[in-house]
């Protein structure tokens, strides 16, 4: 699918497709304001912070692409995506990185309620304490820190209990940090079961903001080297994933580019 301009309501009023994924042209501030407005509504709204892996999966795997239609927004989380967007005329100065967005948003958000899904008990405790002190307008109303299966379902009775709890508490924001692709699967399976709220797929953001894992140094991030730092930190878990999806991303950029379908400047 060629890069094209797609009109949306709010934020920058446009998205641009990269390898078939509509990425929002936004900033930390514009996205935060947009989601705060949506949280005041009565509908369920899902946000994916998309890196190159997510974009490649949507280009490469028709089943994943169909499943990911549950997301209303795909936010450009990786610098290679920003470079592609800017080739199409987006004029973005920075990515909107999931861990950074979570921190900035929770530090400055209006009065609102939040639910944490994922991470360890310790991680959740640290996040609630840290952001509760930084921003007294926040209220963490509930959390789940148990296990999630590969298909996005929670173990045992927790599967239904968590849905019932979220609907009873009716949080404005549900932060999902189950790790990819579990968190995407959970949102796909359960979005239509939730009555309202903004669901954010943020993964690594839980551990980074709790200080349990370190993120790449600031000098590496604008250069698109966050993945190198994470690979060095967790080589066994990430080596195969990064090799596969980074290679496929470059291949599809080349292949679609030959056919004029990788991106196109906005008119």
N, C-alpha and C positions, 0 to 999 in steps of 0.2 A: 504494500500500500504506500503510495507516495506521501511525503510530508505535505500536509495541507493545513490551512487555518480553519479552526472550528470555533464558532462563537459559543461562549458560556456566559452565565450570569455571575457577576461579582468578580473579585480579584482583578486580574489584568484583562478580563473579557476575551481571552483567547487561549488556545492551546495549540501546540504544534506536534505533529506525529513524527516520531523517530522509529524507524523499522516497524511501523504500524501501531505504536503505543502513543496515545495522546498525552503529552506531558504538559502540565500547567506552567505557563509563564508567570512566575510569582516571586515574591520575596518572603523572608521570614515574617515581616510585619503584615503584608497583605494576606498571606495565608492565615495567620493568626486571627486577624479581624474577620475574615470570611468565615472561618470555622466557629468563632464565637457567635456570629449571627445565626449560623445554621443550628447551633446547639440550642438556641431559643425556640426553634421550631418543634414540630410534632413528628417529624419523620426520622428515619435512620439513614445516616450518611457515612459511607466508608472511604477511608483515605489510605492509599498505598504510597510509601516512600520508596520509589522504584530506582533500583540500581541497574547496572548493565545485565545482571543475571535475570532480573524480572523482565526486562525488555527483550532479551534473547529468548526466554521461555515463551513469551507471547508471540514471538516471530516464528519459533521453531516447533512449538507443540500446540496444535489446534485445540486439544482438550484443555490445556492450561489457559489458553486464550479465552475459551468459552467460559471457563470457571472464573476467570478474573474479571468478567463483566460485572461481578458483584461490587466492584470498586467504582465509586463516582469520580474520584480524582486519582491521577498518578502524578506524584510530585518528583521532580528530577533531583535525586539524592546523590548522584555521582558526577564527578567533573567531566568524564568523557561524554555524558549526556548533555552537559552544559555546552561543551564545545560544538556538539552537533546542533543544538538549538541555536547557538549563535551563528553558525553557518547559514541557518535558515532565517536570520534576521531578528532573533529574540532580544539581543542586547542585554543579556543577563550578566551581572558582575560576579555572581556566586551561585553555588548550588543551594538547595534547601535540604540540608542534611538532617536525617531523622533524629539522632542524638542531640544535636544543637537545637533543632526546633523544639524538642520536648523541654529542654532546659529553659530556653528563652520564653516559651509559652507559659510554662508553669510559674516562672518568676514574675510574670507581668499580667497574667490572665485576670479577667473580671471575676466577680463572685460566681463560683461554679462548683459543681460536684463531679467527682472523678472515681473511676473504678480501675484497679490494676489487675490485669490478667496475664500471668506468666512470671518468670523469674523465681528466685528462692524466697523463703520467708524472710531471711535476713535482708535480701535486696529490697523487698517491699517495705520492710520496716524503715530502712535507711531513706528510701524515697519519700515516704510519708512524713518522716520527721524533718528531713532536709527542706522540702518544698513547703511544708506546712509552716515552718519558721520563716522562710523567705517571703512567703505570700500568704498572710492570714486570711485572704479572701477565698482560698481554696478549701474544699472539704472533701477528704477522701472517705467515701462512704462504704467501700467494700473492696475485697480482693480475693483472688484465687491463685495459689502458688503450687498447685499439684501438677501431675504429669499429663501430658497431651500425647496422644498416639500420632503416628505418621499421617493418618488420614484426617487429622484435625478434630477428632473426638476426644473428650476427656474420659479418664478412666472411671469405671463403675458408676455409682450414683451421682458423681460430680457432674456428669454430662447434662442431666436435667436440672440439678440443683443450682448450677451457676446461671443458667438461663432464667430460672425462676427468681433468683436473687437479683440479677440485673434488672429484670422487669419490675420487681417490687421496689427496688431502690431508685430506679429511673435516673441514673447518672447522666450528666450532660456529656461526659467524655469517657469512653472505654479505651484504655491504652492496652494494646495487645503486644506482649513481648515473648512469644513462644518460640521464636526463631523460624527462619524460612526453611521449608515451605509450610511448616505446621500452622503458622499464624495466618497465612493466606487461606489455607484449607478451613481453619476454624471460622474465619469471617465469612467465607463462601457458604458454609453449611448453616451458619447461625444468624446471619444478618437479618433474614426475613422473619426470624423468631423474636427479634428484639423490637420493642414497641417504639423506641425513640433513641436519640443520642448520636454523637459522632464517634465512630470507631476508627482508631488509628493503628495501623500496622507498623510498629517501630523496632521490634526485635532487639538488636544490640544496644539500643538506647537505654534500656533498663540498667544493664550492668555498668555502662559508661557513666551514667549520671549518679549511680550509687557508689562509684569509685571501686567497684569490684574488679573491673577490667579497665586497662588503659587504652585510650584512643591514640591514633597517630598524632605525632607532634604537629603543631599548627603550620610549620613550614612545608610539610609534606602534603597537606590536604589540598591546597590550590593547584598543586602539580599533578593531582590525580593519583597519588601514591599511597592513599589510605590502605588499599588492598595489599600492598607490599608489606606494610607494617603489620597488618593483621595476619598475613601469611607467615611472617617470621614469628609471630606470637603463638599461632596455633597451626603449625604446618601439617600435622596429621589430619586434622579435621577439614582444613580449607584447601590444601594443595590441589586435590582432584577437581574440586568445584571451580576454583579460580582458573586452572588451566583449561578446563572444558569451556566455561562460559566466556572467558576473555577471548579465547580463540574463535569461538562462534560469533562473538560480537564483531570482531574484525572481519571475519569472513562475510557476514551478512552486510556490513557496511560496504565492503568491496563489491559483492555480488549485486546488491540492490543499487549501488552507485552506478555500476555499469549500465543498468537499465533505467537510470534516472529516477529511482524510487526510494533512495535512502533519505533524502531530505530535499526541500525546495524552499527558497527564500520566500518570505511573505511578501505579498504585493502591497 
